[in-house]
Amino acid sequence: MKLKNLVKIIKEEHKDKYVPTYGTGDVVHDCPKHVEEIKSGHRGDVVSHSLNESGQVNFIDVKYANGNVKKNQPTKNFRILEGQTHEHAVKAEPSINENPLIDKSVDWSTIKLASNIDQKWEDGRNMEDDLVDWFDASVGAGGTELGEDLIYSLQSVLKRWEKINDAYTR
């Protein structure tokens, strides 16, 4: 075998097969498989993702341990714990208006709270009623994914209260 042919064969064997070809068929890309939400630290598995012609994955659907799936989450909100290089056809990114209100029959802008920010609640029950109304209105307007985020935030407030309470009771 001639040296020239041998060099050609070696080059073909060592050619980077993961170089994407833009705009033609399948796109090679790094795909997130296991992710962690930066804000909450919750981990999940990526069950689907968008893909543009330049090989960027900008939105993912994440399945959490409790079985819930959050769809069309921006990848910028996650840390990638494990990824995989593979290829497939372009998959369109979601439009901003893809997540409609859950209950369109309720005008959530008309919700009136018993208190306002400048007044103190009369008691814990009055405060709880306002928080429940606020939570229901928020989930009605923003969907169950927002409800989950609110629950995580309220849990953080509870942890903060426990620390403050411990400091005062010592």
VOGU-3710 file (C-alpha; in Angstrom, 3 decimals, decimal comma):
1> mklknlvkii> 0,000/0,000/0,000  1,291/3,411/-0,896  2,070/5,859/1,910  -0,307/8,396/0,367  -3,256/5,967/0,585  -2,316/4,965/4,142  -2,304/8,628/5,263  -5,727/9,124/3,662  -7,148/6,078/5,513  -5,706/7,245/8,846
11> keehkdkyvp> -7,153/10,740/8,358  -10,591/9,282/7,638  -10,465/7,074/10,749  -9,502/10,010/12,990  -11,840/12,529/11,400  -14,100/14,270/13,944  -17,489/12,719/13,233  -19,215/15,201/15,573  -18,651/18,300/13,476  -22,135/19,608/12,699
21> tygtgdvvhd> -23,261/20,356/9,186  -25,519/23,388/9,401  -28,883/23,435/7,716  -28,664/19,959/6,254  -30,492/17,130/8,001  -29,428/16,058/11,463  -27,478/18,402/13,733  -24,771/17,121/16,065  -25,003/18,749/19,495  -24,281/18,361/23,185
31> cpkhveeiks> -27,526/17,356/24,827  -28,164/17,815/28,570  -29,361/14,583/30,191  -29,313/15,314/33,945  -29,688/18,883/35,227  -29,978/20,888/38,424  -32,061/24,046/38,792  -29,711/26,872/39,736  -32,360/28,631/41,839  -33,733/25,705/43,845
41> ghrgdvvshs> -31,090/22,986/43,543  -33,710/20,464/42,408  -32,394/17,812/40,054  -34,114/16,129/37,165  -33,796/14,228/33,917  -34,172/15,926/30,547  -36,921/14,138/28,613  -36,991/16,451/25,576  -35,268/19,558/24,244  -35,314/22,134/21,477
51> lnesgqvnfi> -32,509/22,273/18,914  -31,660/24,990/16,417  -29,605/24,678/13,236  -26,419/25,868/14,943  -26,609/23,057/17,503  -27,866/25,119/20,465  -30,263/23,625/22,982  -32,121/26,574/24,548  -35,189/24,880/26,088  -35,639/21,579/27,896
61> dvkyangnvk> -38,438/19,499/29,421  -37,334/18,241/32,847  -38,788/15,275/34,754  -38,274/15,381/38,528  -38,182/12,517/41,039  -41,812/13,170/42,034  -42,866/12,475/38,430  -43,712/16,094/37,552  -42,477/17,356/34,191  -41,728/21,055/33,658
71> knqptknfri> -41,918/21,845/29,955  -40,053/24,463/27,919  -37,619/25,508/30,646  -34,767/27,805/29,518  -31,434/25,978/29,757  -29,867/29,123/31,259  -31,771/28,306/34,492  -29,975/24,956/34,896  -26,563/23,509/35,627  -25,822/20,526/33,400
81> legqthehav> -24,730/17,564/35,515  -24,445/15,069/32,657  -24,647/15,443/28,915  -24,356/13,394/25,764  -23,349/14,186/22,211  -25,806/12,956/19,615  -27,595/14,145/16,506  -31,120/14,546/15,242  -33,230/16,951/13,238  -33,861/20,530/14,342
91> kaepsinenp> -36,682/20,857/16,905  -38,413/24,235/17,094  -38,217/26,347/20,231  -41,495/27,127/21,990  -43,180/30,441/21,359  -43,700/32,701/24,347  -47,489/32,375/24,086  -47,429/28,572/24,258  -48,324/28,421/27,971  -51,916/29,716/28,223
101> lidksvdwst> -53,685/30,563/31,468  -55,001/27,489/33,210  -58,439/28,931/34,028  -59,529/31,580/31,550  -62,968/31,908/33,149  -61,542/33,757/36,186  -60,344/37,350/35,975  -57,417/37,113/38,387  -56,775/40,862/38,211  -59,942/41,503/40,238
111> iklasnidqk> -58,805/39,568/43,310  -59,117/41,854/46,353  -56,979/41,036/49,370  -58,264/41,780/52,873  -55,141/43,758/53,691  -52,638/45,922/51,919  -48,882/46,161/52,363  -49,123/49,266/54,585  -51,445/47,693/57,150  -50,848/45,001/59,702
121> wedgrnmedd> -52,961/41,875/59,654  -55,341/41,547/62,563  -54,246/37,981/63,191  -52,617/34,946/61,623  -55,912/33,712/60,154  -56,402/36,982/58,216  -52,838/36,730/56,897  -53,326/33,083/55,919  -56,516/33,928/54,006  -54,651/36,608/52,044
131> lvdwfdasvg> -51,756/34,268/51,296  -54,125/31,537/50,078  -55,932/34,032/47,807  -52,567/35,301/46,510  -51,330/31,751/45,888  -54,537/30,712/44,079  -54,452/33,859/41,915  -50,769/33,341/41,090  -51,236/29,692/40,094  -54,371/30,587/38,128
141> aggtelgedl> -52,469/33,212/36,182  -49,081/31,513/35,892  -49,805/27,782/35,995  -48,727/24,898/38,186  -45,035/25,422/37,461  -45,274/28,849/39,105  -47,121/27,202/42,003  -44,195/24,823/42,524  -41,751/27,749/42,471  -43,874/29,602/45,031
151> iyslqsvlkr> -43,918/26,552/47,327  -40,101/26,342/47,170  -39,890/30,064/47,961  -42,268/29,742/50,900  -40,196/26,842/52,212  -37,151/29,156/52,103  -39,091/31,764/54,089  -39,975/29,101/56,663  -36,301/28,095/57,000  -35,374/31,759/57,459
161> wekindaytr> -38,033/32,113/60,165  -36,684/29,037/61,957  -33,193/30,568/62,017  -34,513/33,908/63,305  -36,667/32,203/65,916  -33,714/30,075/67,094  -31,596/33,198/67,489  -34,259/34,908/69,628  -34,968/31,893/71,839  -31,339/31,311/72,818
//
